[in-house]
Amino acid sequence: MYEPYWQLDARPFDHSADERFYFPGPSQQAALLKLRYVLENRRGAALLAGEAGLGKTLLAQTLLRQLGDSFLPRVHLVFPQMPPDQLLAYLADQIAPAPAAALATIGHSLQRLETALTENAKAGQHAVIVIDEAQLLRGSQSLETIRLLLNLERDAQPLATVLLVGQTGLAIDVQRLPQLDQRVAVKCLLSRLTADQSKAYILHRLTAAGAKCPIFDDESIHEIHNLAHGIPRRINRLCDLALLVGYGEELKTIGRAQITAIYDELMGAAPTLAAA
């Protein structure tokens, strides 16, 4: 809607997995480097955790895009909240498609996975399984089921690497299961953006969307950082609303006053309404 007005090729603050909008901040790049190490060295598991809205899913998708053809198949499970037998059956169906079994037990699914992954390893490939929103596995037997999956090996090397992605408490959940915790080669914790990083993040996404001239002034960017607390998802929402309102009001640039007003009118009331 507002893209032509601001001379943009795309909406810069959409919740999108478009690789153009991945921001290579220090925390993100450090995590990406560690996760690549785990995969390139064929380790069994890694963990990526952080508050909601820090861009964990986009980082995981960026990682998958960077991998070569030797890392196949790749499975990205985005909603893992299911019983252990269903979880393993789903993974088996993704990695080793077959006609539906009459009874997909844990043992049956593990056997299918082991057979398929062993053949995969013989072909010189390594499977990657990303389990997003892994904090949803809390309080179930599914984390223990993941440990069983990590037991699948060939020549003392895991047949797949499992990347657990979730909110901060996920690290604690894994730590409570020593047999699983010991199999996690690397734990990465994303952090909020600093003020300078928030500015770089906003300008990066605008540039990626084809911005040809400044849209937000320095004071507005500083205010966005303060109101969003350095959380990219909140920055995206506030900036997107600002671009929409700026278009409606035919502004040339967006200043601090506009950001404050937009937050108070369109975002700041949400906690109050929720409490009521």
ABEGO torsion letter per residue (X at the ends): XAAAAAGBABBAABBBABAAABBBBAAAAAAAAAAAAAAAAGBABBBBBEBBGAGAAAAAAAAAAABBAABOBBBBBABABBBAAAAAAAAAAAABBBBBBABBBAAAAAAAAAAAAAAAAAAGBBBBBBBBGAAAABGBAAAAAAAAAAABBBGGBBABBBBBBBBAAAAAAAAABAAAAAABABBBBBBBBBAAAAAAAAAAAAAAAGBABBABBAAAAAAAAAAAGGBAAAAAAAAAAAAAAAAAAGBABBBAAAAAAAAAAAAAAAAAAAAX
